[in-house]
Amino acid sequence: MKDFLSDANNEMIIANQDMVIGFSDLQHQEDILICQKGEVKEFPDRGVGLANYVNESEIDEMLSETRSEFEKDGMTVESINYNEETGELNYDANY
């Protein structure tokens, strides 16, 4: 999917006095993972809110919520897993 791109600070990327457009699937996935429900005006029920799961033992709930939110956004989810040793969330999901 193509959309306006943002940098690591979530600031819109500007080049040659214009907004940069490019491949944005990873950006959309990150937004879904970070956003709390209610933060996106057009889709108030969208968002995983990963911050809610810090130091939690409800890993299965987080994985289920991630799968559900990705699918609601139109992605096909091949796999989702969490590495407890490294604290990494890994997924294979595409539009």
N, C-alpha and C positions, 0 to 999 in steps of 0.2 A: 504494500500500500504506500502511496506517496502522500506526503503532508509537509507542513512547515516543520523544520528541524530546530531542535533546541540543544544547547550545550550541557555539560555536566552540572551546571548551576541552574538548569531549567530556564535559561535565558534564550530568547529567540536568536538564531544565528542570522546575521546580516552580512551580506557581501555585495560589493558594488552598489550600495545604497538600496538593496532589495532583500527581501526575506528569502532564505535558502529553502528550496524544496528538494526532498529526496526520500529514500526508503526509510519508513518510519515504524515498521512493525515492532522492533525492539523498544522503541520509545513508548509506543502505546502499551506494550506489555508492562513496562516499568511503571507507567502511570497507574495502571489498574492495580498493580501490587502495592503501591505506596498509598494511593487515595483511600480515605475512609469513606464509608457510605455517607451520602449527603453532601459531599464536597463538589461533585460534578452536577451543576444545575440541571443539565438536560437529562441526566441519568442518575437520579438521587439514590437508586438502589445498587449502583455500580461501585465496586472497590473491594479489595481484600483487607486493606489496613494492616499491613505486615507489622507495624509498630505494636499492634495489640498482642502479637504473639511472641514478643521478646521475653525470654526467661519463662516461657510457658511450656507445659508438658503436652499441650493439645496439638501435637504435630499432625495427626491424622485429620483433625478439623481444619487446620491451615491448608493442608494439601487438597482436601475436598473443596474448600472455599475457593482456592486458586483455580482448580479445574472448572468449577461452576462459573466463576466470573469470566474466565477466558472463553468458555463455550458461549456464554451470553453475548460476548462481543463478536462472535462469529468465527472463532478459531477452532481448528481441529487439534485436539490435545492427544499426542502420541504417548507421552510419559511425563510424570512429575514425581520428584523424590527430594528428600531432604537428608543431607549428610550431617548427622549430629556432631561428628568430630570436628568438622571444619565450619559448621554453621551455614553451609551453602544450600540454597534452593536451586535445584536444577530442573529444567523442563524443556520439552520439545513440543512446541505449539506453533501452528502457522495458520494464517488466514487463507 
